[in-house]
Amino acid sequence: MRGKAAIAALLLSVALLFSGCSFAGLDAQTLMHAPKPTGTDEADIQSLLDKTAGGQLTLKYPSHGEYRSAIILHSMRGSGSDESVAFYQKGDDSSATNIMFMQKDKKSGKWQSIGSFSNPSSQVDRICFGDINGDGSDEAVVGWGSSLNNAGVICIYYYDKGSMHELKLNQNYTDMELMDFDGDGKDEIFTADVTVGDQPATAHLLRIKNGGVEVMGTAPLDTGVTKYASVRTGMINKEQNGVVLDGVKASNSMVTDIVYWDRKRKTLEAPFFDSESKTAKSTARNTSVVSKDINGDGIINIPIVVPMPGYSGTAADEADNLTDWERYDTDTGTLTRIVSMVINYTDGYRFILPEKWRGKITTKIDPATRSFSFYQWQKSPKNPGGAAGPQLLRIQVFTKKEWAKKSESGAYFLLSEKDSIIYAAERPAPGNAMSLTKAETQNAFELLSTE
């Protein structure tokens, strides 16, 4: 999304408390009234809002997206221009939400309205900024939320001849993103829907053309998804950008859909969608892991999750699964593995699997002792399916008091420490050819980030 350099001004510090709200979780916000700000700009903006609203207003906060403040400073007309956007309701009227665009007069230094609009929605889902009409300035794209059907409607606000104008899109959505998909220098609007009634889940790519809205393309999405846990825009390989959607299904399983614009064929593609099952079954998993750039190379990786040997179907714990992080190649339609790991969400760490362990180990977690063990998986003529053999590694979590006693034995060595919690490991079979060295174990261990 464009406008990364824009400054989101938080006039209310309590706005941070609502950054994770869903469509239906904004009741507390409607009770919040703005205190008088102290800065000159903020005071002028507040005065203008008070005057417009008749002296009483309730600020409204976007519940999703990059901008979560009710009042946002953003240079929409290029470097050096001063504009701001405010969301509010008048008095106790919750039947509609207003948006006001303001600019700072260069001569007087005062803020003045350049456009106000009202929407019959009680909530604001998100606001995005990007140049979608190619005029060199940013437009504001607002998703107006609805608590009735957990979906939003879209309006585009653009500057022309000294004032803001509104363009309403006949397009509902569950999730929305802005990005230049086709490389023409203009941002397109991407929307994704979940299945509602007889309307299947669908991705749409929209653009502004000749003053109107044009649907560039559509693509089917997994029909069983009820909501999206994560939606990321960016590079899906070194040559192609796109959107990666991690969807949650009613069974609490997850799937990943990739959607991208094929510039040669001029079509919107969703390669993981299986037309027979109407799902993205190749990425189905029973863990909560979502797609991300796993190695910091700027490419979004897809998690492919399978149970460890000895487990079938849903593993006893999420950590009893192997997670392969893959990169999708749009030219060949194949996935390339980047790294493999097991993820212990309960205790907040991951362990990168060495190549010599692939297909040759299994795991077992013990919640009572907060320990996680790796065992060699052995097959024999009598047991061709395999069974757990020698214990190769044990990772355990200790309090500082527990660690003070345990470390004296010398069997465990330190992996990491966080918030008075000690992460340590022992090697029960150091002479086993499959065993890892102390350095290899420490290098493979990583605490989970908070993102």
N, C-alpha and C positions, 0 to 999 in steps of 0.2 A: 504494500500500500504506500502511496506517495504521501508527502508531507511529514516525513520522519523528523524534520527539523522544527516542526511546529511545537509551540509550548502550550501544554495543557495546564491552565491556571486553575488551581483548586481554591475556591473562595471559602469553602467549608472544609475544615480538616476532617470532619466526620464523614465526608464523602467516601473516604477509604473503607469505611465499615461496610459499604454496600457494593463493593467492586465485584463480588461474586454472586449477586442476586440473579434469579431467573425471572421470567416474565411474571410469575405469580408471587414473587417474593418482595414486592416493593411497598407493602402497606406502611412500614415504618417511615419510608421516605415521604409519603404524602402528609405525614404529620410534622415534618421538619420545615421550619421557617428560617430564612436566612438572617443571621445577625448582620449588623452594619459593618462592611469591610473598612479597613483602615487606609489602604493605599489610595492615591489620587485617582488612578484609572479605575480601580475597583469601586471607589465611592461614586464616581460619575456613572459607571455602568449600573450600579445599584439604584441610583437616583432615577435614571432613565427607566429602568424596569418598574420601580415603584410608581412612577407617574403613569406609565402605560397600563399597569394592572390596577390602577385606582387605589394605590396605597397598601394593598394586601396581596401577597403572592406566595406560592409554594414552589420551590425549585424542584425540578425533576432530573434524575440522574440516569444516563444511559447504563443499562445493565450488562452490556457486552461490548467487546471491541477495545480498541486502543485508548479511546477517550472516554473517561468515566466521570467527568465533572459536569455539573449543570451549566457552567459558564466556561467557555473555551476560547482562548486567544489563538487565532490562526491567521496567518498572512495568506489570504485567498487570492489576492491580485498580484502576487509576486513580491520580490524582495523590497522591503521598505514600506509596504502598506500595512496598516493596522486595522484588523477586523476582529470581531468577536461574535460568538454565537451563544444564545441563552435558551434554555428550556424551562418553562414554568407553567403553572396553572394559576388562574385568577381566583383569589379568595378561596372559598370552599368548593368551587366548581371542579369536580373531578371527571366530568363528562368529556372534557377535551384538554389537550395539551398544546401550548403555544410555543413557537420558535421565533425568536427575534434575531435578526442580523444587524450588527452595528459596525460603524466605522468611525475612526477618530479623525476629526477635522484638522487638517494640517495648520490652518491659520489660528483657530481658537483653541485647539488642543482638547476640545470637548467631544464626547461620544454622542453620536446621533444615529437614529434608526434608518436603515436602508431597506427595510422589509420585514413585515411580521406576517405570520401564517398560523392558522389553527388547524389541528388535526383531531378527528373524533376518536382518538386513542387515549387511554388513561396512562399509557406507559411509553417510554422511549427505549427501544432495544439497543440501537447503536447509531453512531454517526461516523462516516468515513469521508476522507478528503482525497481528491484526485482529479487530474485533468482528463475528463471523459469526453469533452467536445473538441479538444485540440486547439483551444484558443490561447494556450500558454498559461492559463490561470486555473487554480483549483476550484472545482465545484464541491458542494457538500451533498453527500448522499445519506439520507436518513432512513433508517428502518424503524417504523412505528410498530410497537409491539401490541399484542392482544393477549390477555390472560384467558380468554375464552377458548381459543384453539391452539395456543402455543405457537402462533405464526405471526409474521409481520407483513406489512405492506411498505412499499418503497416510494419515496419522493426525492427528486433531484432539485437542488436549489442552485441557481446560477446567476452571475452578475452580468447585467447588460444595461448600458445607458444610465448609469448612476443609481441603479436599484437592483434588488434581488428579485428573481422570478422563480416560480414553482412549476415543476413538471411532474405530474403524477403518473406512476407506472402501474399498469394493470397486471401486477405480478406479486403474488404472495411468495413467502419464503420461510424456511426454517433457519437457514444460515445464509449469510451474505458476505462476500469479500470483493475487494477491488484489486485489479492487477492488469498490466499490459500483457494480454495473452498472445496476441498475434504479431507483436513487434512493430506496430505502426506508430509508437510514441504516445498513444492515447490509452487510458485505462478503460477496461471493460468491467461490467458488473456481473459477477458470478453469483448465482443463487442455487441452493440445494433444498429440496423438499423431502420430507418423510411421507410414507404412504398414508393418505387420509381417505377413508371410504373406498370408492372405486378409482381414485386417482393415485397411480403408482408413484413411488419416489423417483424424482427426476432432477437432473442438473440442467440449468439454463445459463447461457452466456449471452448477455445483452450489451448493445452498444448504442451510442447516439449517432444518428445519421440523418442529415438533412432536417435537423430540428426535431426529429422524432426518435422513438425507440425501436430498434430492430433486434429481433432474436437471431443471433448468429448461428446458434446450434443448441441442440439438446442431447442429453445422454441419460440412459437408465441407471438407477442406483439400486442398491440392495433394498428389496421391498419389505424386509422384516425389521429394518431399523426404526426405532421409536424416537431416538434423539441422537445428536452428535456430541460425543465427549470431547473431541478435539478436531479442529479444522485448521490446517496450515497451508499457506501459500508460499511458493518459492521454487527452487530448482529440484526436480525429481531425478535428474542426471546432469551431466556436464553441459548438455546441449538444450535441454527442454525444461521449461517451467510448467507449473500446474498447481492443482489443489489436491491435498491429501486429507480425506475425511475418515475419522475413526468413529464408527457408529455402534451404538448400544442396542441390543435386541431384547425382546421381552424375556428371553431365557437368561438374561444377564451375560450372555456371550457377546463378543465383539467381532466386528469385521472392519476391513479397510477398503475404501474405494479410492482410486486415483482418477482424476479427471484432468485432461489437458487438451489444448487446441492443436490439432494436426495442421500445420501451415501448408503442407503440400496438398493434402486432400481437402483442406478447409472444412474440417468436421470436428465436432467435440467428441472426444473419445473417453470411454470408461473401460479400460482393458480388463479389470478384475471381475466385471459383471458377467455372470453365467446366464445365458438366455433361457436355458432349460429350467433351472431351479429358481431363476429370478433373484439370485443372491450373489454375493462376492464370496462364495464358499471356499475358495483357495486361501483366503486370509482369515478364515474363521478361527476363533480362539476362545478359551474360557478363562483368560486372564485380563486384567485391567490395563495392561501396557498399551501405550499409544505411540503413534509414529513420531519420530524426531530425528534431528541431525545427531547421530550417535557418536561421530568421531570429529566433529568440528570442521568438516570440509565444505560446509554450505549446502549440502544435498540432504533432502529429507529421506530418511530410511524407513522401511516398512518392517514391522515385526512379524515374523512367521514363527508360530509357537507350536511345539509338539511335546507330548508327555515324555518324561524320561523312561528308559527301559524299566519294565516292571509295573508301569502304570498304564492304564488304558482309559480312554474317555476323559472324564474330569479327574485330574489328579487330586490327591488329598489336600494339597496346599499349592498355591500359585508358584512357590519356589521349586516344586517338583516337576517343573517344565523347563525345556530348553528353548531359549529365545534366540532365533537367528535374525540378525538385522540385515535386510536386503536392499539393494538398489535396483530400481526398475529401468531397463533399457527399452526405450520406445521404438528403436529401430528393429530389434530382434524379438521384442515381446517377451523377454526373459528376465528373471531375477538373478542378481549376483550377490552372493553372501559377502558381507563386510566383516562381521564379527559375530561370535556366539557367546552367550552368557546365561547364567541363571540369576534370577532377581528375587531377593528376599524383601518383600514389601513390609513385612511385619517389623523387621529390625532395621530396615532402611539401607540396604547395601546390595551391590551386584558383584558377581564374580565372573570374570572373563575366562572362558574355557580355552585351555591350550589345545592345539591341534591334535596332540597325541592322546587327548582324552575323548575326542569326538567319537560317539558310538560305543565307547568302552567303559563308561561310568554311569552310575545312577546316584540318586540323592535321597536323603531322608532328613526331615526336620523334626525336632523335638521341642515343642512349645514350652514344656515344663522347665527345661534347662536353658532355653533360648539358644540352642545349639543347632548347627546345620552341618551335615556330614556328607562326604563324597565317598562312594564305594566303587571298587572295580567291578565291572559287570562281566561275568565269566560264562562262557558257553562250553558245553561238553557233549560227547555222544549220548550220554545218559540224560542230559538236560539241554537239548538244542535251543530251547527258548531262552536259556540263560538264567542266572541268579546272582544276587549280590554276593560279592566276595570280600576281600580284605578292605578294611577302612583305610582310605588314602589321606584324608584331610578332614579336620573338624574345626569349624569356626564357631566361636561362642561369644556371647555378649555378657559383660560383667559390670556391676557397679564398681566404683573406685574401692569401696571397702572389700568387696569380693576379690577384686584384682590384686589387692595388696597381699592377700593370703595365697591366691592361686599362682602368682608370679614367682613366689619363693621356690616352687617345685622345679622351675626351669623347663617344664614340658611345653608351656605355651609361650608364644612370642607375640609382641604387639603388632597389630595391623593399623589401627587408627583410634582416635579418641574424639568424642563430640558430646558436649553438654553433660559432662561427668559420666559418660558411658564409655566403657572400654571394649574395643573389638580386638579379639585375639584369636590365635589359631595354634593347633598342634598337629604334628605329623606322626600318626600312630605307627606307620610302616615306612620309615625313612629309607630302608634298604630295598624297597620295592621299585622295580624299574619304572613303574607308572607314577611314583611319588614325585611331588614337586619340591624344589628347593625352597628355602626360606625366602630368598629374593624373588623367585618366581611367584610365590604365594602373595607376597606383599604387592608386587606389581599388578597382579590380577584382581586385587581387591579394590573396590571403589565405593564410597558412600554415595547414596542417591542424592541428587540435587533437589531443591525445593520447587523447581519449575513445573 
